[in-house]
Amino acid sequence: MRRGTASRAKLFRVGELAAATGVTVRTLHHYEETGLLKSFGRTDGGHRVFDADGVEKIYQIRALRELGLSLAEISDVLEHGSSMNDLLASHLVAVEQEIERLQLLRERLQGLTSRTYTPTDVEELVTTLEAMSRVERHRRNRKDNPVTARSPGAAEIWRLLGIELRACMEAGCGPRDECTVQLALQAQSLIQQFADGDAQVVSALKRLRIASPPRDLAGWDPKLMHYLDAALAGLPGEPASTNSDVRSGGAGSSF
């Protein structure tokens, strides 16, 4: 043993460690390359060996990986003492946003598959799918950009806005009534913030509000979404609902 002798301590070669912890040898090599895992020493034959601390480290890494943390994040916790609470809280926000995104995608796909399309409907379907793609690309770009990353409170803002707007709708207010217009202006501002001023994304969002509104997302349903769209239609700067807008830029919702 080149790095001291561990009397009576169980030492594992790479293959044995892999079998004991349920990971592959290739994964262990990768953990070593990234500095997450360090061998205890080497045998006289030059084989790396690991002690009980290595086994424990593997289980810690596996537990954190199952929570969805990256190796870099795990390294910050295990090697540099980063706050686990802060890291998990940040990761929870990201997971909740991804769940929300997938729920919206499910709602839209359910809406699109709930009807039978004729050959004349194909162009409309294609423009709607193009709108969905544009919005998703924009959403991913914002997520990767720390300057434009979505605020964790956006969903709650939309939920509260929906409650107020529904109250106007159920009270019989028209799209041009003052209370409705004020809420529509708030929605327009949120949409513009999400779109980062990109007129094509705004058009894509509009297309999705019309063609594929969510059925039950944060309290929003097609009826409420159409009510919002009617209120937005009278505001300055709103795009027209045309297929050419969608095909050149897309349509959708910033939810």
C-alpha positions as CSV (number, residue, x, y, z in Angstrom):
1,M,0.0,0.0,0.0
2,R,1.6,3.3,-1.1
3,R,-0.4,5.6,1.1
4,G,-0.3,4.0,4.5
5,T,-1.9,0.8,5.6
6,A,-5.4,0.7,7.0
7,S,-5.3,-2.1,9.5
8,R,-8.5,-4.2,9.6
9,A,-10.3,-1.6,7.4
10,K,-12.1,-2.8,4.4
11,L,-10.6,-1.4,1.2
12,F,-12.3,-1.5,-2.2
13,R,-10.8,-1.6,-5.6
14,V,-12.7,0.3,-8.3
15,G,-14.7,-2.6,-9.4
16,E,-15.6,-3.7,-5.9
17,L,-16.6,-0.1,-5.0
18,A,-18.9,0.0,-8.1
19,A,-20.6,-3.2,-7.1
20,A,-21.0,-2.1,-3.5
21,T,-22.5,1.3,-4.3
22,G,-24.5,0.4,-7.4
23,V,-22.7,2.7,-9.8
24,T,-20.7,1.9,-12.8
25,V,-16.9,1.9,-13.0
26,R,-17.1,4.6,-15.7
27,T,-19.1,6.8,-13.3
28,L,-16.5,6.3,-10.5
29,H,-13.8,7.4,-13.0
30,H,-15.8,10.5,-13.8
31,Y,-16.2,11.3,-10.2
32,E,-12.5,11.0,-9.7
33,E,-11.8,13.2,-12.8
34,T,-14.1,16.0,-11.4
35,G,-12.4,15.8,-8.0
36,L,-15.5,14.6,-6.2
37,L,-14.0,11.2,-5.3
38,K,-10.4,10.6,-4.1
39,S,-8.8,7.2,-3.7
40,F,-7.4,6.1,-0.3
41,G,-4.2,4.9,-2.0
42,R,-2.9,2.2,-4.3
43,T,-2.0,-1.5,-3.9
44,D,1.5,-2.7,-4.5
45,G,0.3,-3.6,-8.0
46,G,-0.8,0.0,-8.7
47,H,-4.5,-0.5,-8.4
48,R,-6.5,2.4,-6.7
49,V,-8.3,1.5,-3.6
50,F,-11.0,3.3,-1.6
51,D,-11.9,3.1,2.1
52,A,-15.3,3.5,4.0
53,D,-15.1,7.2,3.5
54,G,-15.2,6.6,-0.3
55,V,-18.2,4.4,0.0
56,E,-20.0,7.1,2.1
57,K,-19.1,9.8,-0.4
58,I,-20.6,7.8,-3.2
59,Y,-23.9,7.4,-1.3
60,Q,-23.9,11.1,-0.6
61,I,-23.3,11.9,-4.3
62,R,-26.0,9.5,-5.4
63,A,-28.6,11.0,-2.9
64,L,-27.9,14.5,-4.1
65,R,-28.0,13.4,-7.8
66,E,-31.4,11.9,-7.2
67,L,-32.6,15.3,-6.1
68,G,-31.5,16.6,-9.5
69,L,-28.4,18.5,-8.4
70,S,-25.5,18.8,-10.9
71,L,-22.0,17.5,-10.1
72,A,-20.8,21.1,-9.8
73,E,-23.5,21.9,-7.2
74,I,-22.7,18.7,-5.3
75,S,-19.1,19.6,-5.3
76,D,-19.9,23.0,-3.8
77,V,-21.8,21.3,-0.9
78,L,-19.4,18.4,-0.2
79,E,-16.1,20.1,-0.9
80,H,-16.6,23.7,-0.3
81,G,-19.3,23.7,2.4
82,S,-21.9,25.6,0.5
83,S,-25.3,26.0,2.2
84,M,-27.4,23.0,1.5
85,N,-30.6,24.9,2.4
86,D,-29.9,27.7,-0.1
87,L,-29.0,25.1,-2.8
88,L,-32.1,23.0,-2.3
89,A,-34.3,26.1,-2.1
90,S,-32.9,27.3,-5.4
91,H,-33.3,23.9,-7.0
92,L,-36.9,23.7,-5.7
93,V,-37.7,26.9,-7.6
94,A,-36.2,25.5,-10.8
95,V,-38.2,22.2,-10.4
96,E,-41.4,24.1,-9.7
97,Q,-40.9,26.2,-12.8
98,E,-40.2,23.0,-14.9
99,I,-43.4,21.4,-13.5
100,E,-45.4,24.5,-14.4
101,R,-43.9,24.5,-17.9
102,L,-44.8,20.8,-18.4
103,Q,-48.3,21.3,-17.0
104,L,-48.9,24.1,-19.6
105,L,-47.5,21.9,-22.4
106,R,-49.8,19.1,-21.3
107,E,-52.8,21.5,-21.3
108,R,-52.0,22.7,-24.8
109,L,-51.4,19.2,-26.2
110,Q,-54.7,18.0,-24.6
111,G,-56.4,21.0,-26.3
112,L,-54.9,20.3,-29.6
113,T,-55.8,16.6,-29.5
114,S,-59.3,17.1,-28.3
115,R,-60.5,17.8,-31.9
116,T,-60.4,16.0,-35.2
117,Y,-58.4,17.9,-37.8
118,T,-59.5,18.0,-41.5
119,P,-57.0,18.7,-44.3
120,T,-58.1,22.4,-44.3
121,D,-57.2,22.6,-40.6
122,V,-53.5,21.5,-41.2
123,E,-52.2,25.0,-41.8
124,E,-53.8,26.3,-38.6
125,L,-52.4,23.4,-36.6
126,V,-48.9,24.0,-38.0
127,T,-49.0,27.7,-37.2
128,T,-50.0,26.9,-33.6
129,L,-47.2,24.3,-33.2
130,E,-44.8,26.9,-34.6
131,A,-46.0,29.3,-32.1
132,M,-45.5,26.8,-29.3
133,S,-41.9,26.1,-30.5
134,R,-41.1,29.8,-30.6
135,V,-42.4,30.4,-27.1
136,E,-40.5,27.4,-25.7
137,R,-37.2,28.5,-27.4
138,H,-37.7,31.9,-25.9
139,R,-38.5,30.4,-22.5
140,R,-35.3,28.3,-22.6
141,N,-33.2,31.3,-23.6
142,R,-34.5,33.3,-20.7
143,K,-33.8,30.5,-18.3
144,D,-30.2,30.3,-19.4
145,N,-29.7,34.1,-19.2
146,P,-29.3,35.3,-15.6
147,V,-30.3,38.8,-16.7
148,T,-33.7,37.8,-18.1
149,A,-34.4,34.7,-16.0
150,R,-38.0,34.5,-15.0
151,S,-38.9,35.7,-11.6
152,P,-40.0,32.9,-9.2
153,G,-43.1,35.0,-8.3
154,A,-44.4,35.3,-11.8
155,A,-46.9,32.4,-11.5
156,E,-48.4,33.9,-8.3
157,I,-48.7,37.3,-10.0
158,W,-50.6,35.7,-12.9
159,R,-52.8,33.7,-10.4
160,L,-53.8,36.9,-8.5
161,L,-54.4,38.7,-11.8
162,G,-56.7,35.9,-12.9
163,I,-58.7,36.1,-9.8
164,E,-59.3,39.9,-10.2
165,L,-60.1,39.5,-13.9
166,R,-62.5,36.7,-13.3
167,A,-64.3,38.9,-10.8
168,C,-64.7,41.5,-13.5
169,M,-66.0,39.0,-16.0
170,E,-68.5,37.5,-13.6
171,A,-69.7,41.0,-12.6
172,G,-70.6,41.5,-16.3
173,C,-67.9,44.0,-17.1
174,G,-67.2,44.4,-20.7
175,P,-63.7,44.3,-22.3
176,R,-63.6,48.1,-22.5
177,D,-64.8,48.8,-19.0
178,E,-62.3,50.6,-16.8
179,C,-61.7,47.8,-14.3
180,T,-61.1,45.3,-17.2
181,V,-58.8,47.6,-19.1
182,Q,-56.6,48.3,-16.0
183,L,-56.1,44.6,-15.5
184,A,-55.5,44.0,-19.2
185,L,-52.8,46.7,-19.0
186,Q,-51.1,44.8,-16.2
187,A,-51.3,41.5,-18.2
188,Q,-49.9,43.3,-21.3
189,S,-47.0,44.6,-19.2
190,L,-46.3,41.0,-17.9
191,I,-46.4,39.6,-21.4
192,Q,-44.0,42.3,-22.7
193,Q,-41.6,41.6,-19.8
194,F,-41.7,37.9,-20.6
195,A,-41.2,38.5,-24.4
196,D,-38.3,41.0,-23.7
197,G,-39.8,43.3,-26.3
198,D,-39.7,40.7,-29.0
199,A,-42.8,41.4,-31.2
200,Q,-42.6,37.8,-32.7
201,V,-42.8,36.3,-29.3
202,V,-45.7,38.6,-28.4
203,S,-47.5,37.4,-31.6
204,A,-46.8,33.8,-30.7
205,L,-48.3,34.3,-27.3
206,K,-51.4,35.8,-28.8
207,R,-51.8,32.9,-31.1
208,L,-51.6,30.4,-28.2
209,R,-54.1,32.3,-26.2
210,I,-56.6,32.0,-29.1
211,A,-55.8,28.5,-30.4
212,S,-54.6,26.6,-27.4
213,P,-55.5,28.3,-24.1
214,P,-54.8,26.4,-20.9
215,R,-57.9,24.6,-19.5
216,D,-56.9,24.9,-15.8
217,L,-53.6,26.5,-15.1
218,A,-53.1,28.8,-12.0
219,G,-56.9,29.4,-12.1
220,W,-56.9,30.3,-15.8
221,D,-59.2,28.5,-18.3
222,P,-60.2,29.1,-22.0
223,K,-63.2,31.4,-21.0
224,L,-61.0,33.6,-18.9
225,M,-58.2,33.6,-21.4
226,H,-60.6,34.7,-24.2
227,Y,-62.0,37.4,-22.0
228,L,-58.4,38.7,-21.4
229,D,-57.7,38.5,-25.2
230,A,-60.8,40.6,-25.9
231,A,-59.6,43.2,-23.4
232,L,-56.1,43.2,-24.8
233,A,-57.4,43.6,-28.3
234,G,-58.3,47.2,-27.7
235,L,-55.0,48.2,-26.2
236,P,-52.3,50.1,-28.2
237,G,-49.5,47.9,-29.4
238,E,-51.4,44.6,-29.5
239,P,-50.6,42.4,-32.5
240,A,-53.2,41.3,-35.0
241,S,-54.3,37.7,-35.0
242,T,-53.1,36.5,-38.4
243,N,-51.4,33.4,-39.6
244,S,-48.7,35.4,-41.2
245,D,-47.7,36.8,-37.8
246,V,-47.6,33.4,-36.3
247,R,-45.6,31.8,-39.2
248,S,-43.0,34.6,-39.1
249,G,-42.9,34.8,-35.3
250,G,-45.3,32.6,-33.4
251,A,-48.0,33.1,-30.6
252,G,-48.7,31.9,-27.0
253,S,-48.9,32.6,-23.3
254,S,-46.3,33.8,-20.9
255,F,-47.6,31.5,-18.1
